[in-house]
């Protein structure tokens, strides 16, 4: 009597295919989650970098006013009032009509420069306000320096973020 050998079928069973697809799906979800997280972190870092640059620009624009006053033989702090808030950009003078950062909206013009003028410009998520005060510390004599704070706020994913920088401007001449 011959015993026939059972033929072993080669290939995958349906259960093996389902299990391997499940493992691949879990792995791909991890990769996709990592990609999404990196994208969110990239946008957050990009916006923070822009905010830092905008805050520094605000300080530099006020410093430019101080230096221009000297060149024009005016008082060093002319047009820059103590205990006041301003909006400023490269095209406008110090404007003290805005006293709340929520109203200090920055727009992008056709040259991708940040400005406070809304006409024909695209609104951004950023706001910038400059505060000028006379410091109450002994770091400089009264009337010989001003504390300039440049404050930038932006909204991202339902949360407001703030960045500010403060410097002392001295009457060094």
C-alpha contacts under 8 A as a table, 3 or more apart, distances in Angstrom:
res1	aa1	res2	aa2	distance
12	X	16	X	6.12
12	X	17	X	6.61
13	X	16	X	5.35
13	X	17	X	6.49
14	X	17	X	5.17
14	X	18	X	6.28
15	X	18	X	5.17
15	X	19	X	6.19
16	X	19	X	5.16
16	X	20	X	6.14
17	X	20	X	5.24
17	X	21	X	6.11
18	X	21	X	5.14
18	X	22	X	6.14
19	X	22	X	5.05
19	X	23	X	6.31
20	X	23	X	5.14
20	X	24	X	6.20
21	X	24	X	5.08
21	X	25	X	6.02
22	X	25	X	5.04
22	X	26	X	6.26
23	X	26	X	5.27
23	X	27	X	6.24
24	X	27	X	5.06
24	X	28	X	6.08
25	X	28	X	5.10
25	X	29	X	6.09
26	X	29	X	5.11
26	X	30	X	6.42
27	X	30	X	5.22
27	X	31	X	6.48
28	X	31	X	5.00
28	X	32	X	6.00
29	X	32	X	5.00
29	X	33	X	5.95
30	X	33	X	5.10
30	X	34	X	6.19
31	X	34	X	5.08
31	X	35	X	6.26
32	X	35	X	5.07
32	X	36	X	6.23
33	X	36	X	5.15
33	X	37	X	6.13
34	X	37	X	5.13
34	X	38	X	6.14
35	X	38	X	5.17
35	X	39	X	6.22
36	X	39	X	5.07
36	X	40	X	6.33
37	X	40	X	5.17
37	X	41	X	6.20
38	X	41	X	5.09
38	X	42	X	5.98
39	X	42	X	5.04
39	X	43	X	6.34
40	X	43	X	5.22
40	X	44	X	6.23
41	X	44	X	5.04
41	X	45	X	6.05
42	X	45	X	5.21
42	X	46	X	6.02
43	X	46	X	5.02
43	X	47	X	6.13
44	X	47	X	5.25
44	X	48	X	6.15
44	X	156	X	7.77
45	X	48	X	5.02
45	X	49	X	6.06
46	X	49	X	5.13
46	X	50	X	6.30
47	X	50	X	5.05
47	X	51	X	6.11
48	X	51	X	4.95
48	X	52	X	6.17
48	X	163	X	7.93
49	X	52	X	5.17
49	X	53	X	6.32
50	X	53	X	5.13
50	X	54	X	6.10
51	X	54	X	5.02
51	X	55	X	6.09
51	X	126	X	7.43
51	X	152	X	6.01
51	X	153	X	7.52
51	X	154	X	7.82
51	X	163	X	6.62
52	X	55	X	5.16
52	X	56	X	6.22
52	X	152	X	7.92
52	X	163	X	6.78
52	X	164	X	7.83
53	X	56	X	5.15
53	X	57	X	6.04
54	X	57	X	4.96
54	X	58	X	6.23
54	X	128	X	7.55
54	X	152	X	7.10
55	X	58	X	5.17
55	X	59	X	6.64
55	X	128	X	7.29
55	X	150	X	5.13
55	X	151	X	6.07
55	X	152	X	5.97
55	X	163	X	7.38
55	X	164	X	6.33
55	X	165	X	6.38
56	X	59	X	5.24
56	X	60	X	6.23
56	X	150	X	7.21
56	X	165	X	7.14
57	X	60	X	4.98
57	X	61	X	6.08
58	X	61	X	5.22
58	X	62	X	6.52
58	X	88	X	6.85
58	X	89	X	7.24
58	X	128	X	7.83
58	X	130	X	6.81
58	X	150	X	5.71
59	X	62	X	5.29
59	X	63	X	6.19
59	X	130	X	7.83
59	X	148	X	6.70
59	X	149	X	7.23
59	X	150	X	6.01
59	X	166	X	7.98
59	X	167	X	7.56
60	X	63	X	4.88
60	X	64	X	6.05
61	X	64	X	4.93
61	X	65	X	6.49
61	X	88	X	7.31
61	X	89	X	7.15
61	X	90	X	7.16
62	X	65	X	5.05
62	X	66	X	6.55
62	X	80	X	7.95
62	X	148	X	7.92
63	X	66	X	5.10
63	X	67	X	6.31
63	X	169	X	7.11
64	X	67	X	5.09
64	X	68	X	5.95
65	X	68	X	5.08
65	X	69	X	6.14
65	X	79	X	7.89
65	X	80	X	7.91
66	X	69	X	5.24
66	X	70	X	6.70
66	X	76	X	5.39
66	X	77	X	5.90
66	X	78	X	7.53
67	X	70	X	5.26
67	X	71	X	6.46
67	X	76	X	7.32
68	X	71	X	5.01
68	X	72	X	6.11
69	X	72	X	5.07
69	X	73	X	6.03
69	X	74	X	4.95
69	X	75	X	6.26
69	X	76	X	5.41
69	X	77	X	7.28
69	X	78	X	6.62
70	X	73	X	4.85
70	X	74	X	5.78
70	X	75	X	6.89
70	X	76	X	5.77
71	X	74	X	7.66
74	X	78	X	6.65
75	X	78	X	5.22
76	X	171	X	6.62
77	X	80	X	5.35
77	X	81	X	7.36
78	X	81	X	7.51
79	X	94	X	7.36
80	X	94	X	7.62
80	X	132	X	7.47
81	X	84	X	5.97
81	X	132	X	6.94
81	X	133	X	7.94
82	X	132	X	5.52
82	X	133	X	4.75
82	X	134	X	5.90
82	X	146	X	7.44
83	X	131	X	7.20
83	X	132	X	5.53
83	X	133	X	4.40
83	X	134	X	6.91
84	X	96	X	6.96
84	X	131	X	5.89
84	X	132	X	5.55
84	X	133	X	6.82
85	X	96	X	5.73
85	X	98	X	6.94
85	X	99	X	5.63
85	X	129	X	6.72
85	X	130	X	5.42
85	X	131	X	4.36
85	X	132	X	6.27
86	X	94	X	5.93
86	X	95	X	5.19
86	X	96	X	4.43
86	X	97	X	7.14
86	X	98	X	6.29
86	X	99	X	7.08
86	X	129	X	5.90
86	X	130	X	4.94
86	X	131	X	6.37
87	X	94	X	6.11
87	X	95	X	5.33
87	X	96	X	6.66
87	X	98	X	6.77
87	X	104	X	6.50
87	X	116	X	7.45
87	X	128	X	6.82
87	X	129	X	5.37
87	X	130	X	6.04
88	X	91	X	7.99
88	X	92	X	5.99
88	X	93	X	6.25
88	X	94	X	5.22
88	X	95	X	6.48
88	X	115	X	7.97
88	X	116	X	7.36
88	X	129	X	7.87
88	X	130	X	7.58
89	X	92	X	5.54
89	X	93	X	7.52
89	X	114	X	7.20
89	X	115	X	5.53
89	X	116	X	6.78
90	X	115	X	7.34
91	X	115	X	7.38
92	X	95	X	7.67
95	X	98	X	7.14
96	X	99	X	7.14
98	X	101	X	7.76
98	X	103	X	6.62
98	X	104	X	6.70
99	X	103	X	7.75
99	X	129	X	7.92
100	X	103	X	5.64
100	X	104	X	6.86
100	X	129	X	7.58
101	X	104	X	4.98
101	X	105	X	7.70
101	X	127	X	6.27
101	X	128	X	6.38
101	X	129	X	5.59
101	X	153	X	7.49
102	X	105	X	6.91
102	X	127	X	6.81
103	X	127	X	7.60
104	X	116	X	7.12
104	X	127	X	5.10
104	X	128	X	5.59
104	X	129	X	6.12
105	X	116	X	6.16
105	X	123	X	7.43
105	X	124	X	7.48
105	X	125	X	7.85
105	X	126	X	6.32
105	X	127	X	4.44
105	X	128	X	6.82
106	X	114	X	5.94
106	X	115	X	5.45
106	X	116	X	4.88
106	X	117	X	7.63
106	X	123	X	6.43
106	X	124	X	5.94
106	X	125	X	7.56
106	X	126	X	5.65
106	X	127	X	5.32
106	X	128	X	6.94
107	X	113	X	7.97
107	X	114	X	5.44
107	X	115	X	5.19
107	X	116	X	5.85
107	X	117	X	6.72
107	X	118	X	6.30
107	X	121	X	5.77
107	X	122	X	5.24
107	X	123	X	4.33
107	X	124	X	5.32
108	X	111	X	7.61
108	X	112	X	5.20
108	X	113	X	5.34
108	X	114	X	4.72
108	X	115	X	6.15
108	X	121	X	5.55
108	X	122	X	5.15
108	X	123	X	6.42
108	X	124	X	6.76
109	X	112	X	5.21
109	X	113	X	5.51
109	X	114	X	6.59
109	X	115	X	6.86
109	X	120	X	7.45
109	X	121	X	4.82
109	X	122	X	6.60
110	X	113	X	7.45
110	X	121	X	6.99
117	X	121	X	7.27
118	X	121	X	5.37
118	X	122	X	7.29
118	X	123	X	7.22
125	X	154	X	5.29
125	X	155	X	6.03
125	X	156	X	7.92
126	X	152	X	6.75
126	X	153	X	5.75
126	X	154	X	4.56
126	X	155	X	7.42
127	X	152	X	5.50
127	X	153	X	5.22
127	X	154	X	6.34
128	X	150	X	7.04
128	X	151	X	5.56
128	X	152	X	4.45
128	X	153	X	6.58
129	X	150	X	6.02
129	X	151	X	5.29
129	X	152	X	6.61
130	X	148	X	6.96
130	X	149	X	5.68
130	X	150	X	4.59
130	X	151	X	6.21
131	X	148	X	5.80
131	X	149	X	5.05
131	X	150	X	6.49
131	X	151	X	7.90
132	X	146	X	6.63
132	X	147	X	5.70
132	X	148	X	4.68
132	X	149	X	6.44
133	X	146	X	5.86
133	X	147	X	5.21
133	X	148	X	6.65
134	X	142	X	7.50
134	X	143	X	7.67
134	X	145	X	6.87
134	X	146	X	4.87
134	X	147	X	5.78
135	X	139	X	7.95
135	X	140	X	7.89
135	X	145	X	7.58
135	X	146	X	6.35
135	X	147	X	5.75
137	X	140	X	7.28
138	X	141	X	6.94
140	X	144	X	6.46
140	X	145	X	6.25
141	X	144	X	5.52
141	X	145	X	7.20
142	X	145	X	6.98
143	X	146	X	7.73
144	X	170	X	5.83
144	X	171	X	5.05
145	X	168	X	6.42
145	X	169	X	5.35
145	X	170	X	4.21
145	X	171	X	5.82
146	X	168	X	5.58
146	X	169	X	5.20
146	X	170	X	6.58
147	X	166	X	6.78
147	X	167	X	5.77
147	X	168	X	4.52
147	X	169	X	6.32
148	X	166	X	5.51
148	X	167	X	5.40
148	X	168	X	6.14
148	X	169	X	7.12
149	X	164	X	6.69
149	X	165	X	5.62
149	X	166	X	4.21
149	X	167	X	6.57
150	X	164	X	5.46
150	X	165	X	5.42
150	X	166	X	6.40
151	X	162	X	7.18
151	X	163	X	5.94
151	X	164	X	4.21
151	X	165	X	6.64
152	X	162	X	5.76
152	X	163	X	5.27
152	X	164	X	6.02
153	X	160	X	6.72
153	X	161	X	5.58
153	X	162	X	4.48
153	X	163	X	6.44
154	X	160	X	5.67
154	X	161	X	5.39
154	X	162	X	6.67
155	X	158	X	6.44
155	X	159	X	5.51
155	X	160	X	4.36
155	X	161	X	6.10
156	X	159	X	5.35
156	X	160	X	6.36
156	X	161	X	7.43
